[in-house]
Amino acid sequence: GVGIRGADPNGPPYQLPPIPFAVDALEPYIAAESIKAVYDDHARSLDELNSALKGKTPVAIAPLQSQTKAEWRDAAGGHYNHCLFFETLTAQDDSL
């Protein structure tokens, strides 16, 4: 999810959610390779974010959220945007 701390309190602060659909579910509109590329980019953004937060407690992380450090802001924004991207995409619903 998008929140701080997943199920494992000793794990990374942010975790990569799985793609909520088959990578080829949006073809021919979006190629499976494109979905995979965006997801891989998401993983890189998340690695950067978790590296920036490594060893910090949730209490120590809170003040960082108001800082304007570009690397932290970009990594956190990338994670949020990628989560939103994958959560809002759906395969065509023929029931409409």
N, C-alpha and C positions, 0 to 999 in steps of 0.2 A: 504494500500500500504506500501511501504518500506520507504517513505519519512517522514520527521518530519512534524507534524501537519496535522491532517485530516481535514474534513469539519468543525468540531467544534473547534474554536480557544481556547476554554476553556476546551476541552477534553484532553484525554491522548495524549502524543506526538506520540505514535505509536499505530495503531489500527490493530486488528486481521481481516484479510480479510477472507471471507467465502471460504470454499472448493469449487473450481470451477467445481465440478462434483459430482455425487451421490457417497456416500461413498462405495457403492458396485459395482461401475462401472468397477473396475479393477479386480474383481474376475473372474476366479480362481487364477490369478497371484499374487494379493495382497489382503488379506482378509480385509473385511470392518472393523474388529476389529483392524487391524494394522493401517489402515488409521485413525481411531478414536484415537488410542493411540498416533500417531505422532502429530495429531492436538492438542490433550490435552497437549502434551509436548510443542508444539508451544505456547499455551496459557500460560503455566507456565513461559516460557522464556520471553514472552512479559510482563507478570505481573512484573517480576524482572526488566526488562528494564524500564518500566514506573515508578516503585517505585524509581529507581535510578535517574530518571529525574524529578520526581514530584516537582512542584513549580519552575522549572527553565524555563526561557524564551529561545526561539530559539537562541538568541545571547549568552546566558550563556551555552547552550548545545554545541555549536560549538567547544570550546576549549577541551571539554571532548573527542571529537572524536579522538584527537591526543594523548590522554593519553593511557598508557598501563595497566590501572587498569583491572585486570583479570575479575572481576565480571561484569563491564560495557561492556568490550570487548566481553565476552562470551555471555551475554544477547543480545547485539546488533547483534553479529554474528549469534546467534541462530535464531533470528527473520528473518534476511536476508536469511539464509539458508533454513528455513522452507517455507518462501514465494517462494523462487526459486523452492524448491521441489514440492510444490503444483501447481505452475504455469507451470511447465514443464511436469508434468504427464498428460496423456490423455488416454481416453478409446480407444480401438482398432478402427482404421478407415478402414473399409472394402472397401473403394473406391480406394485404391491404387493397 
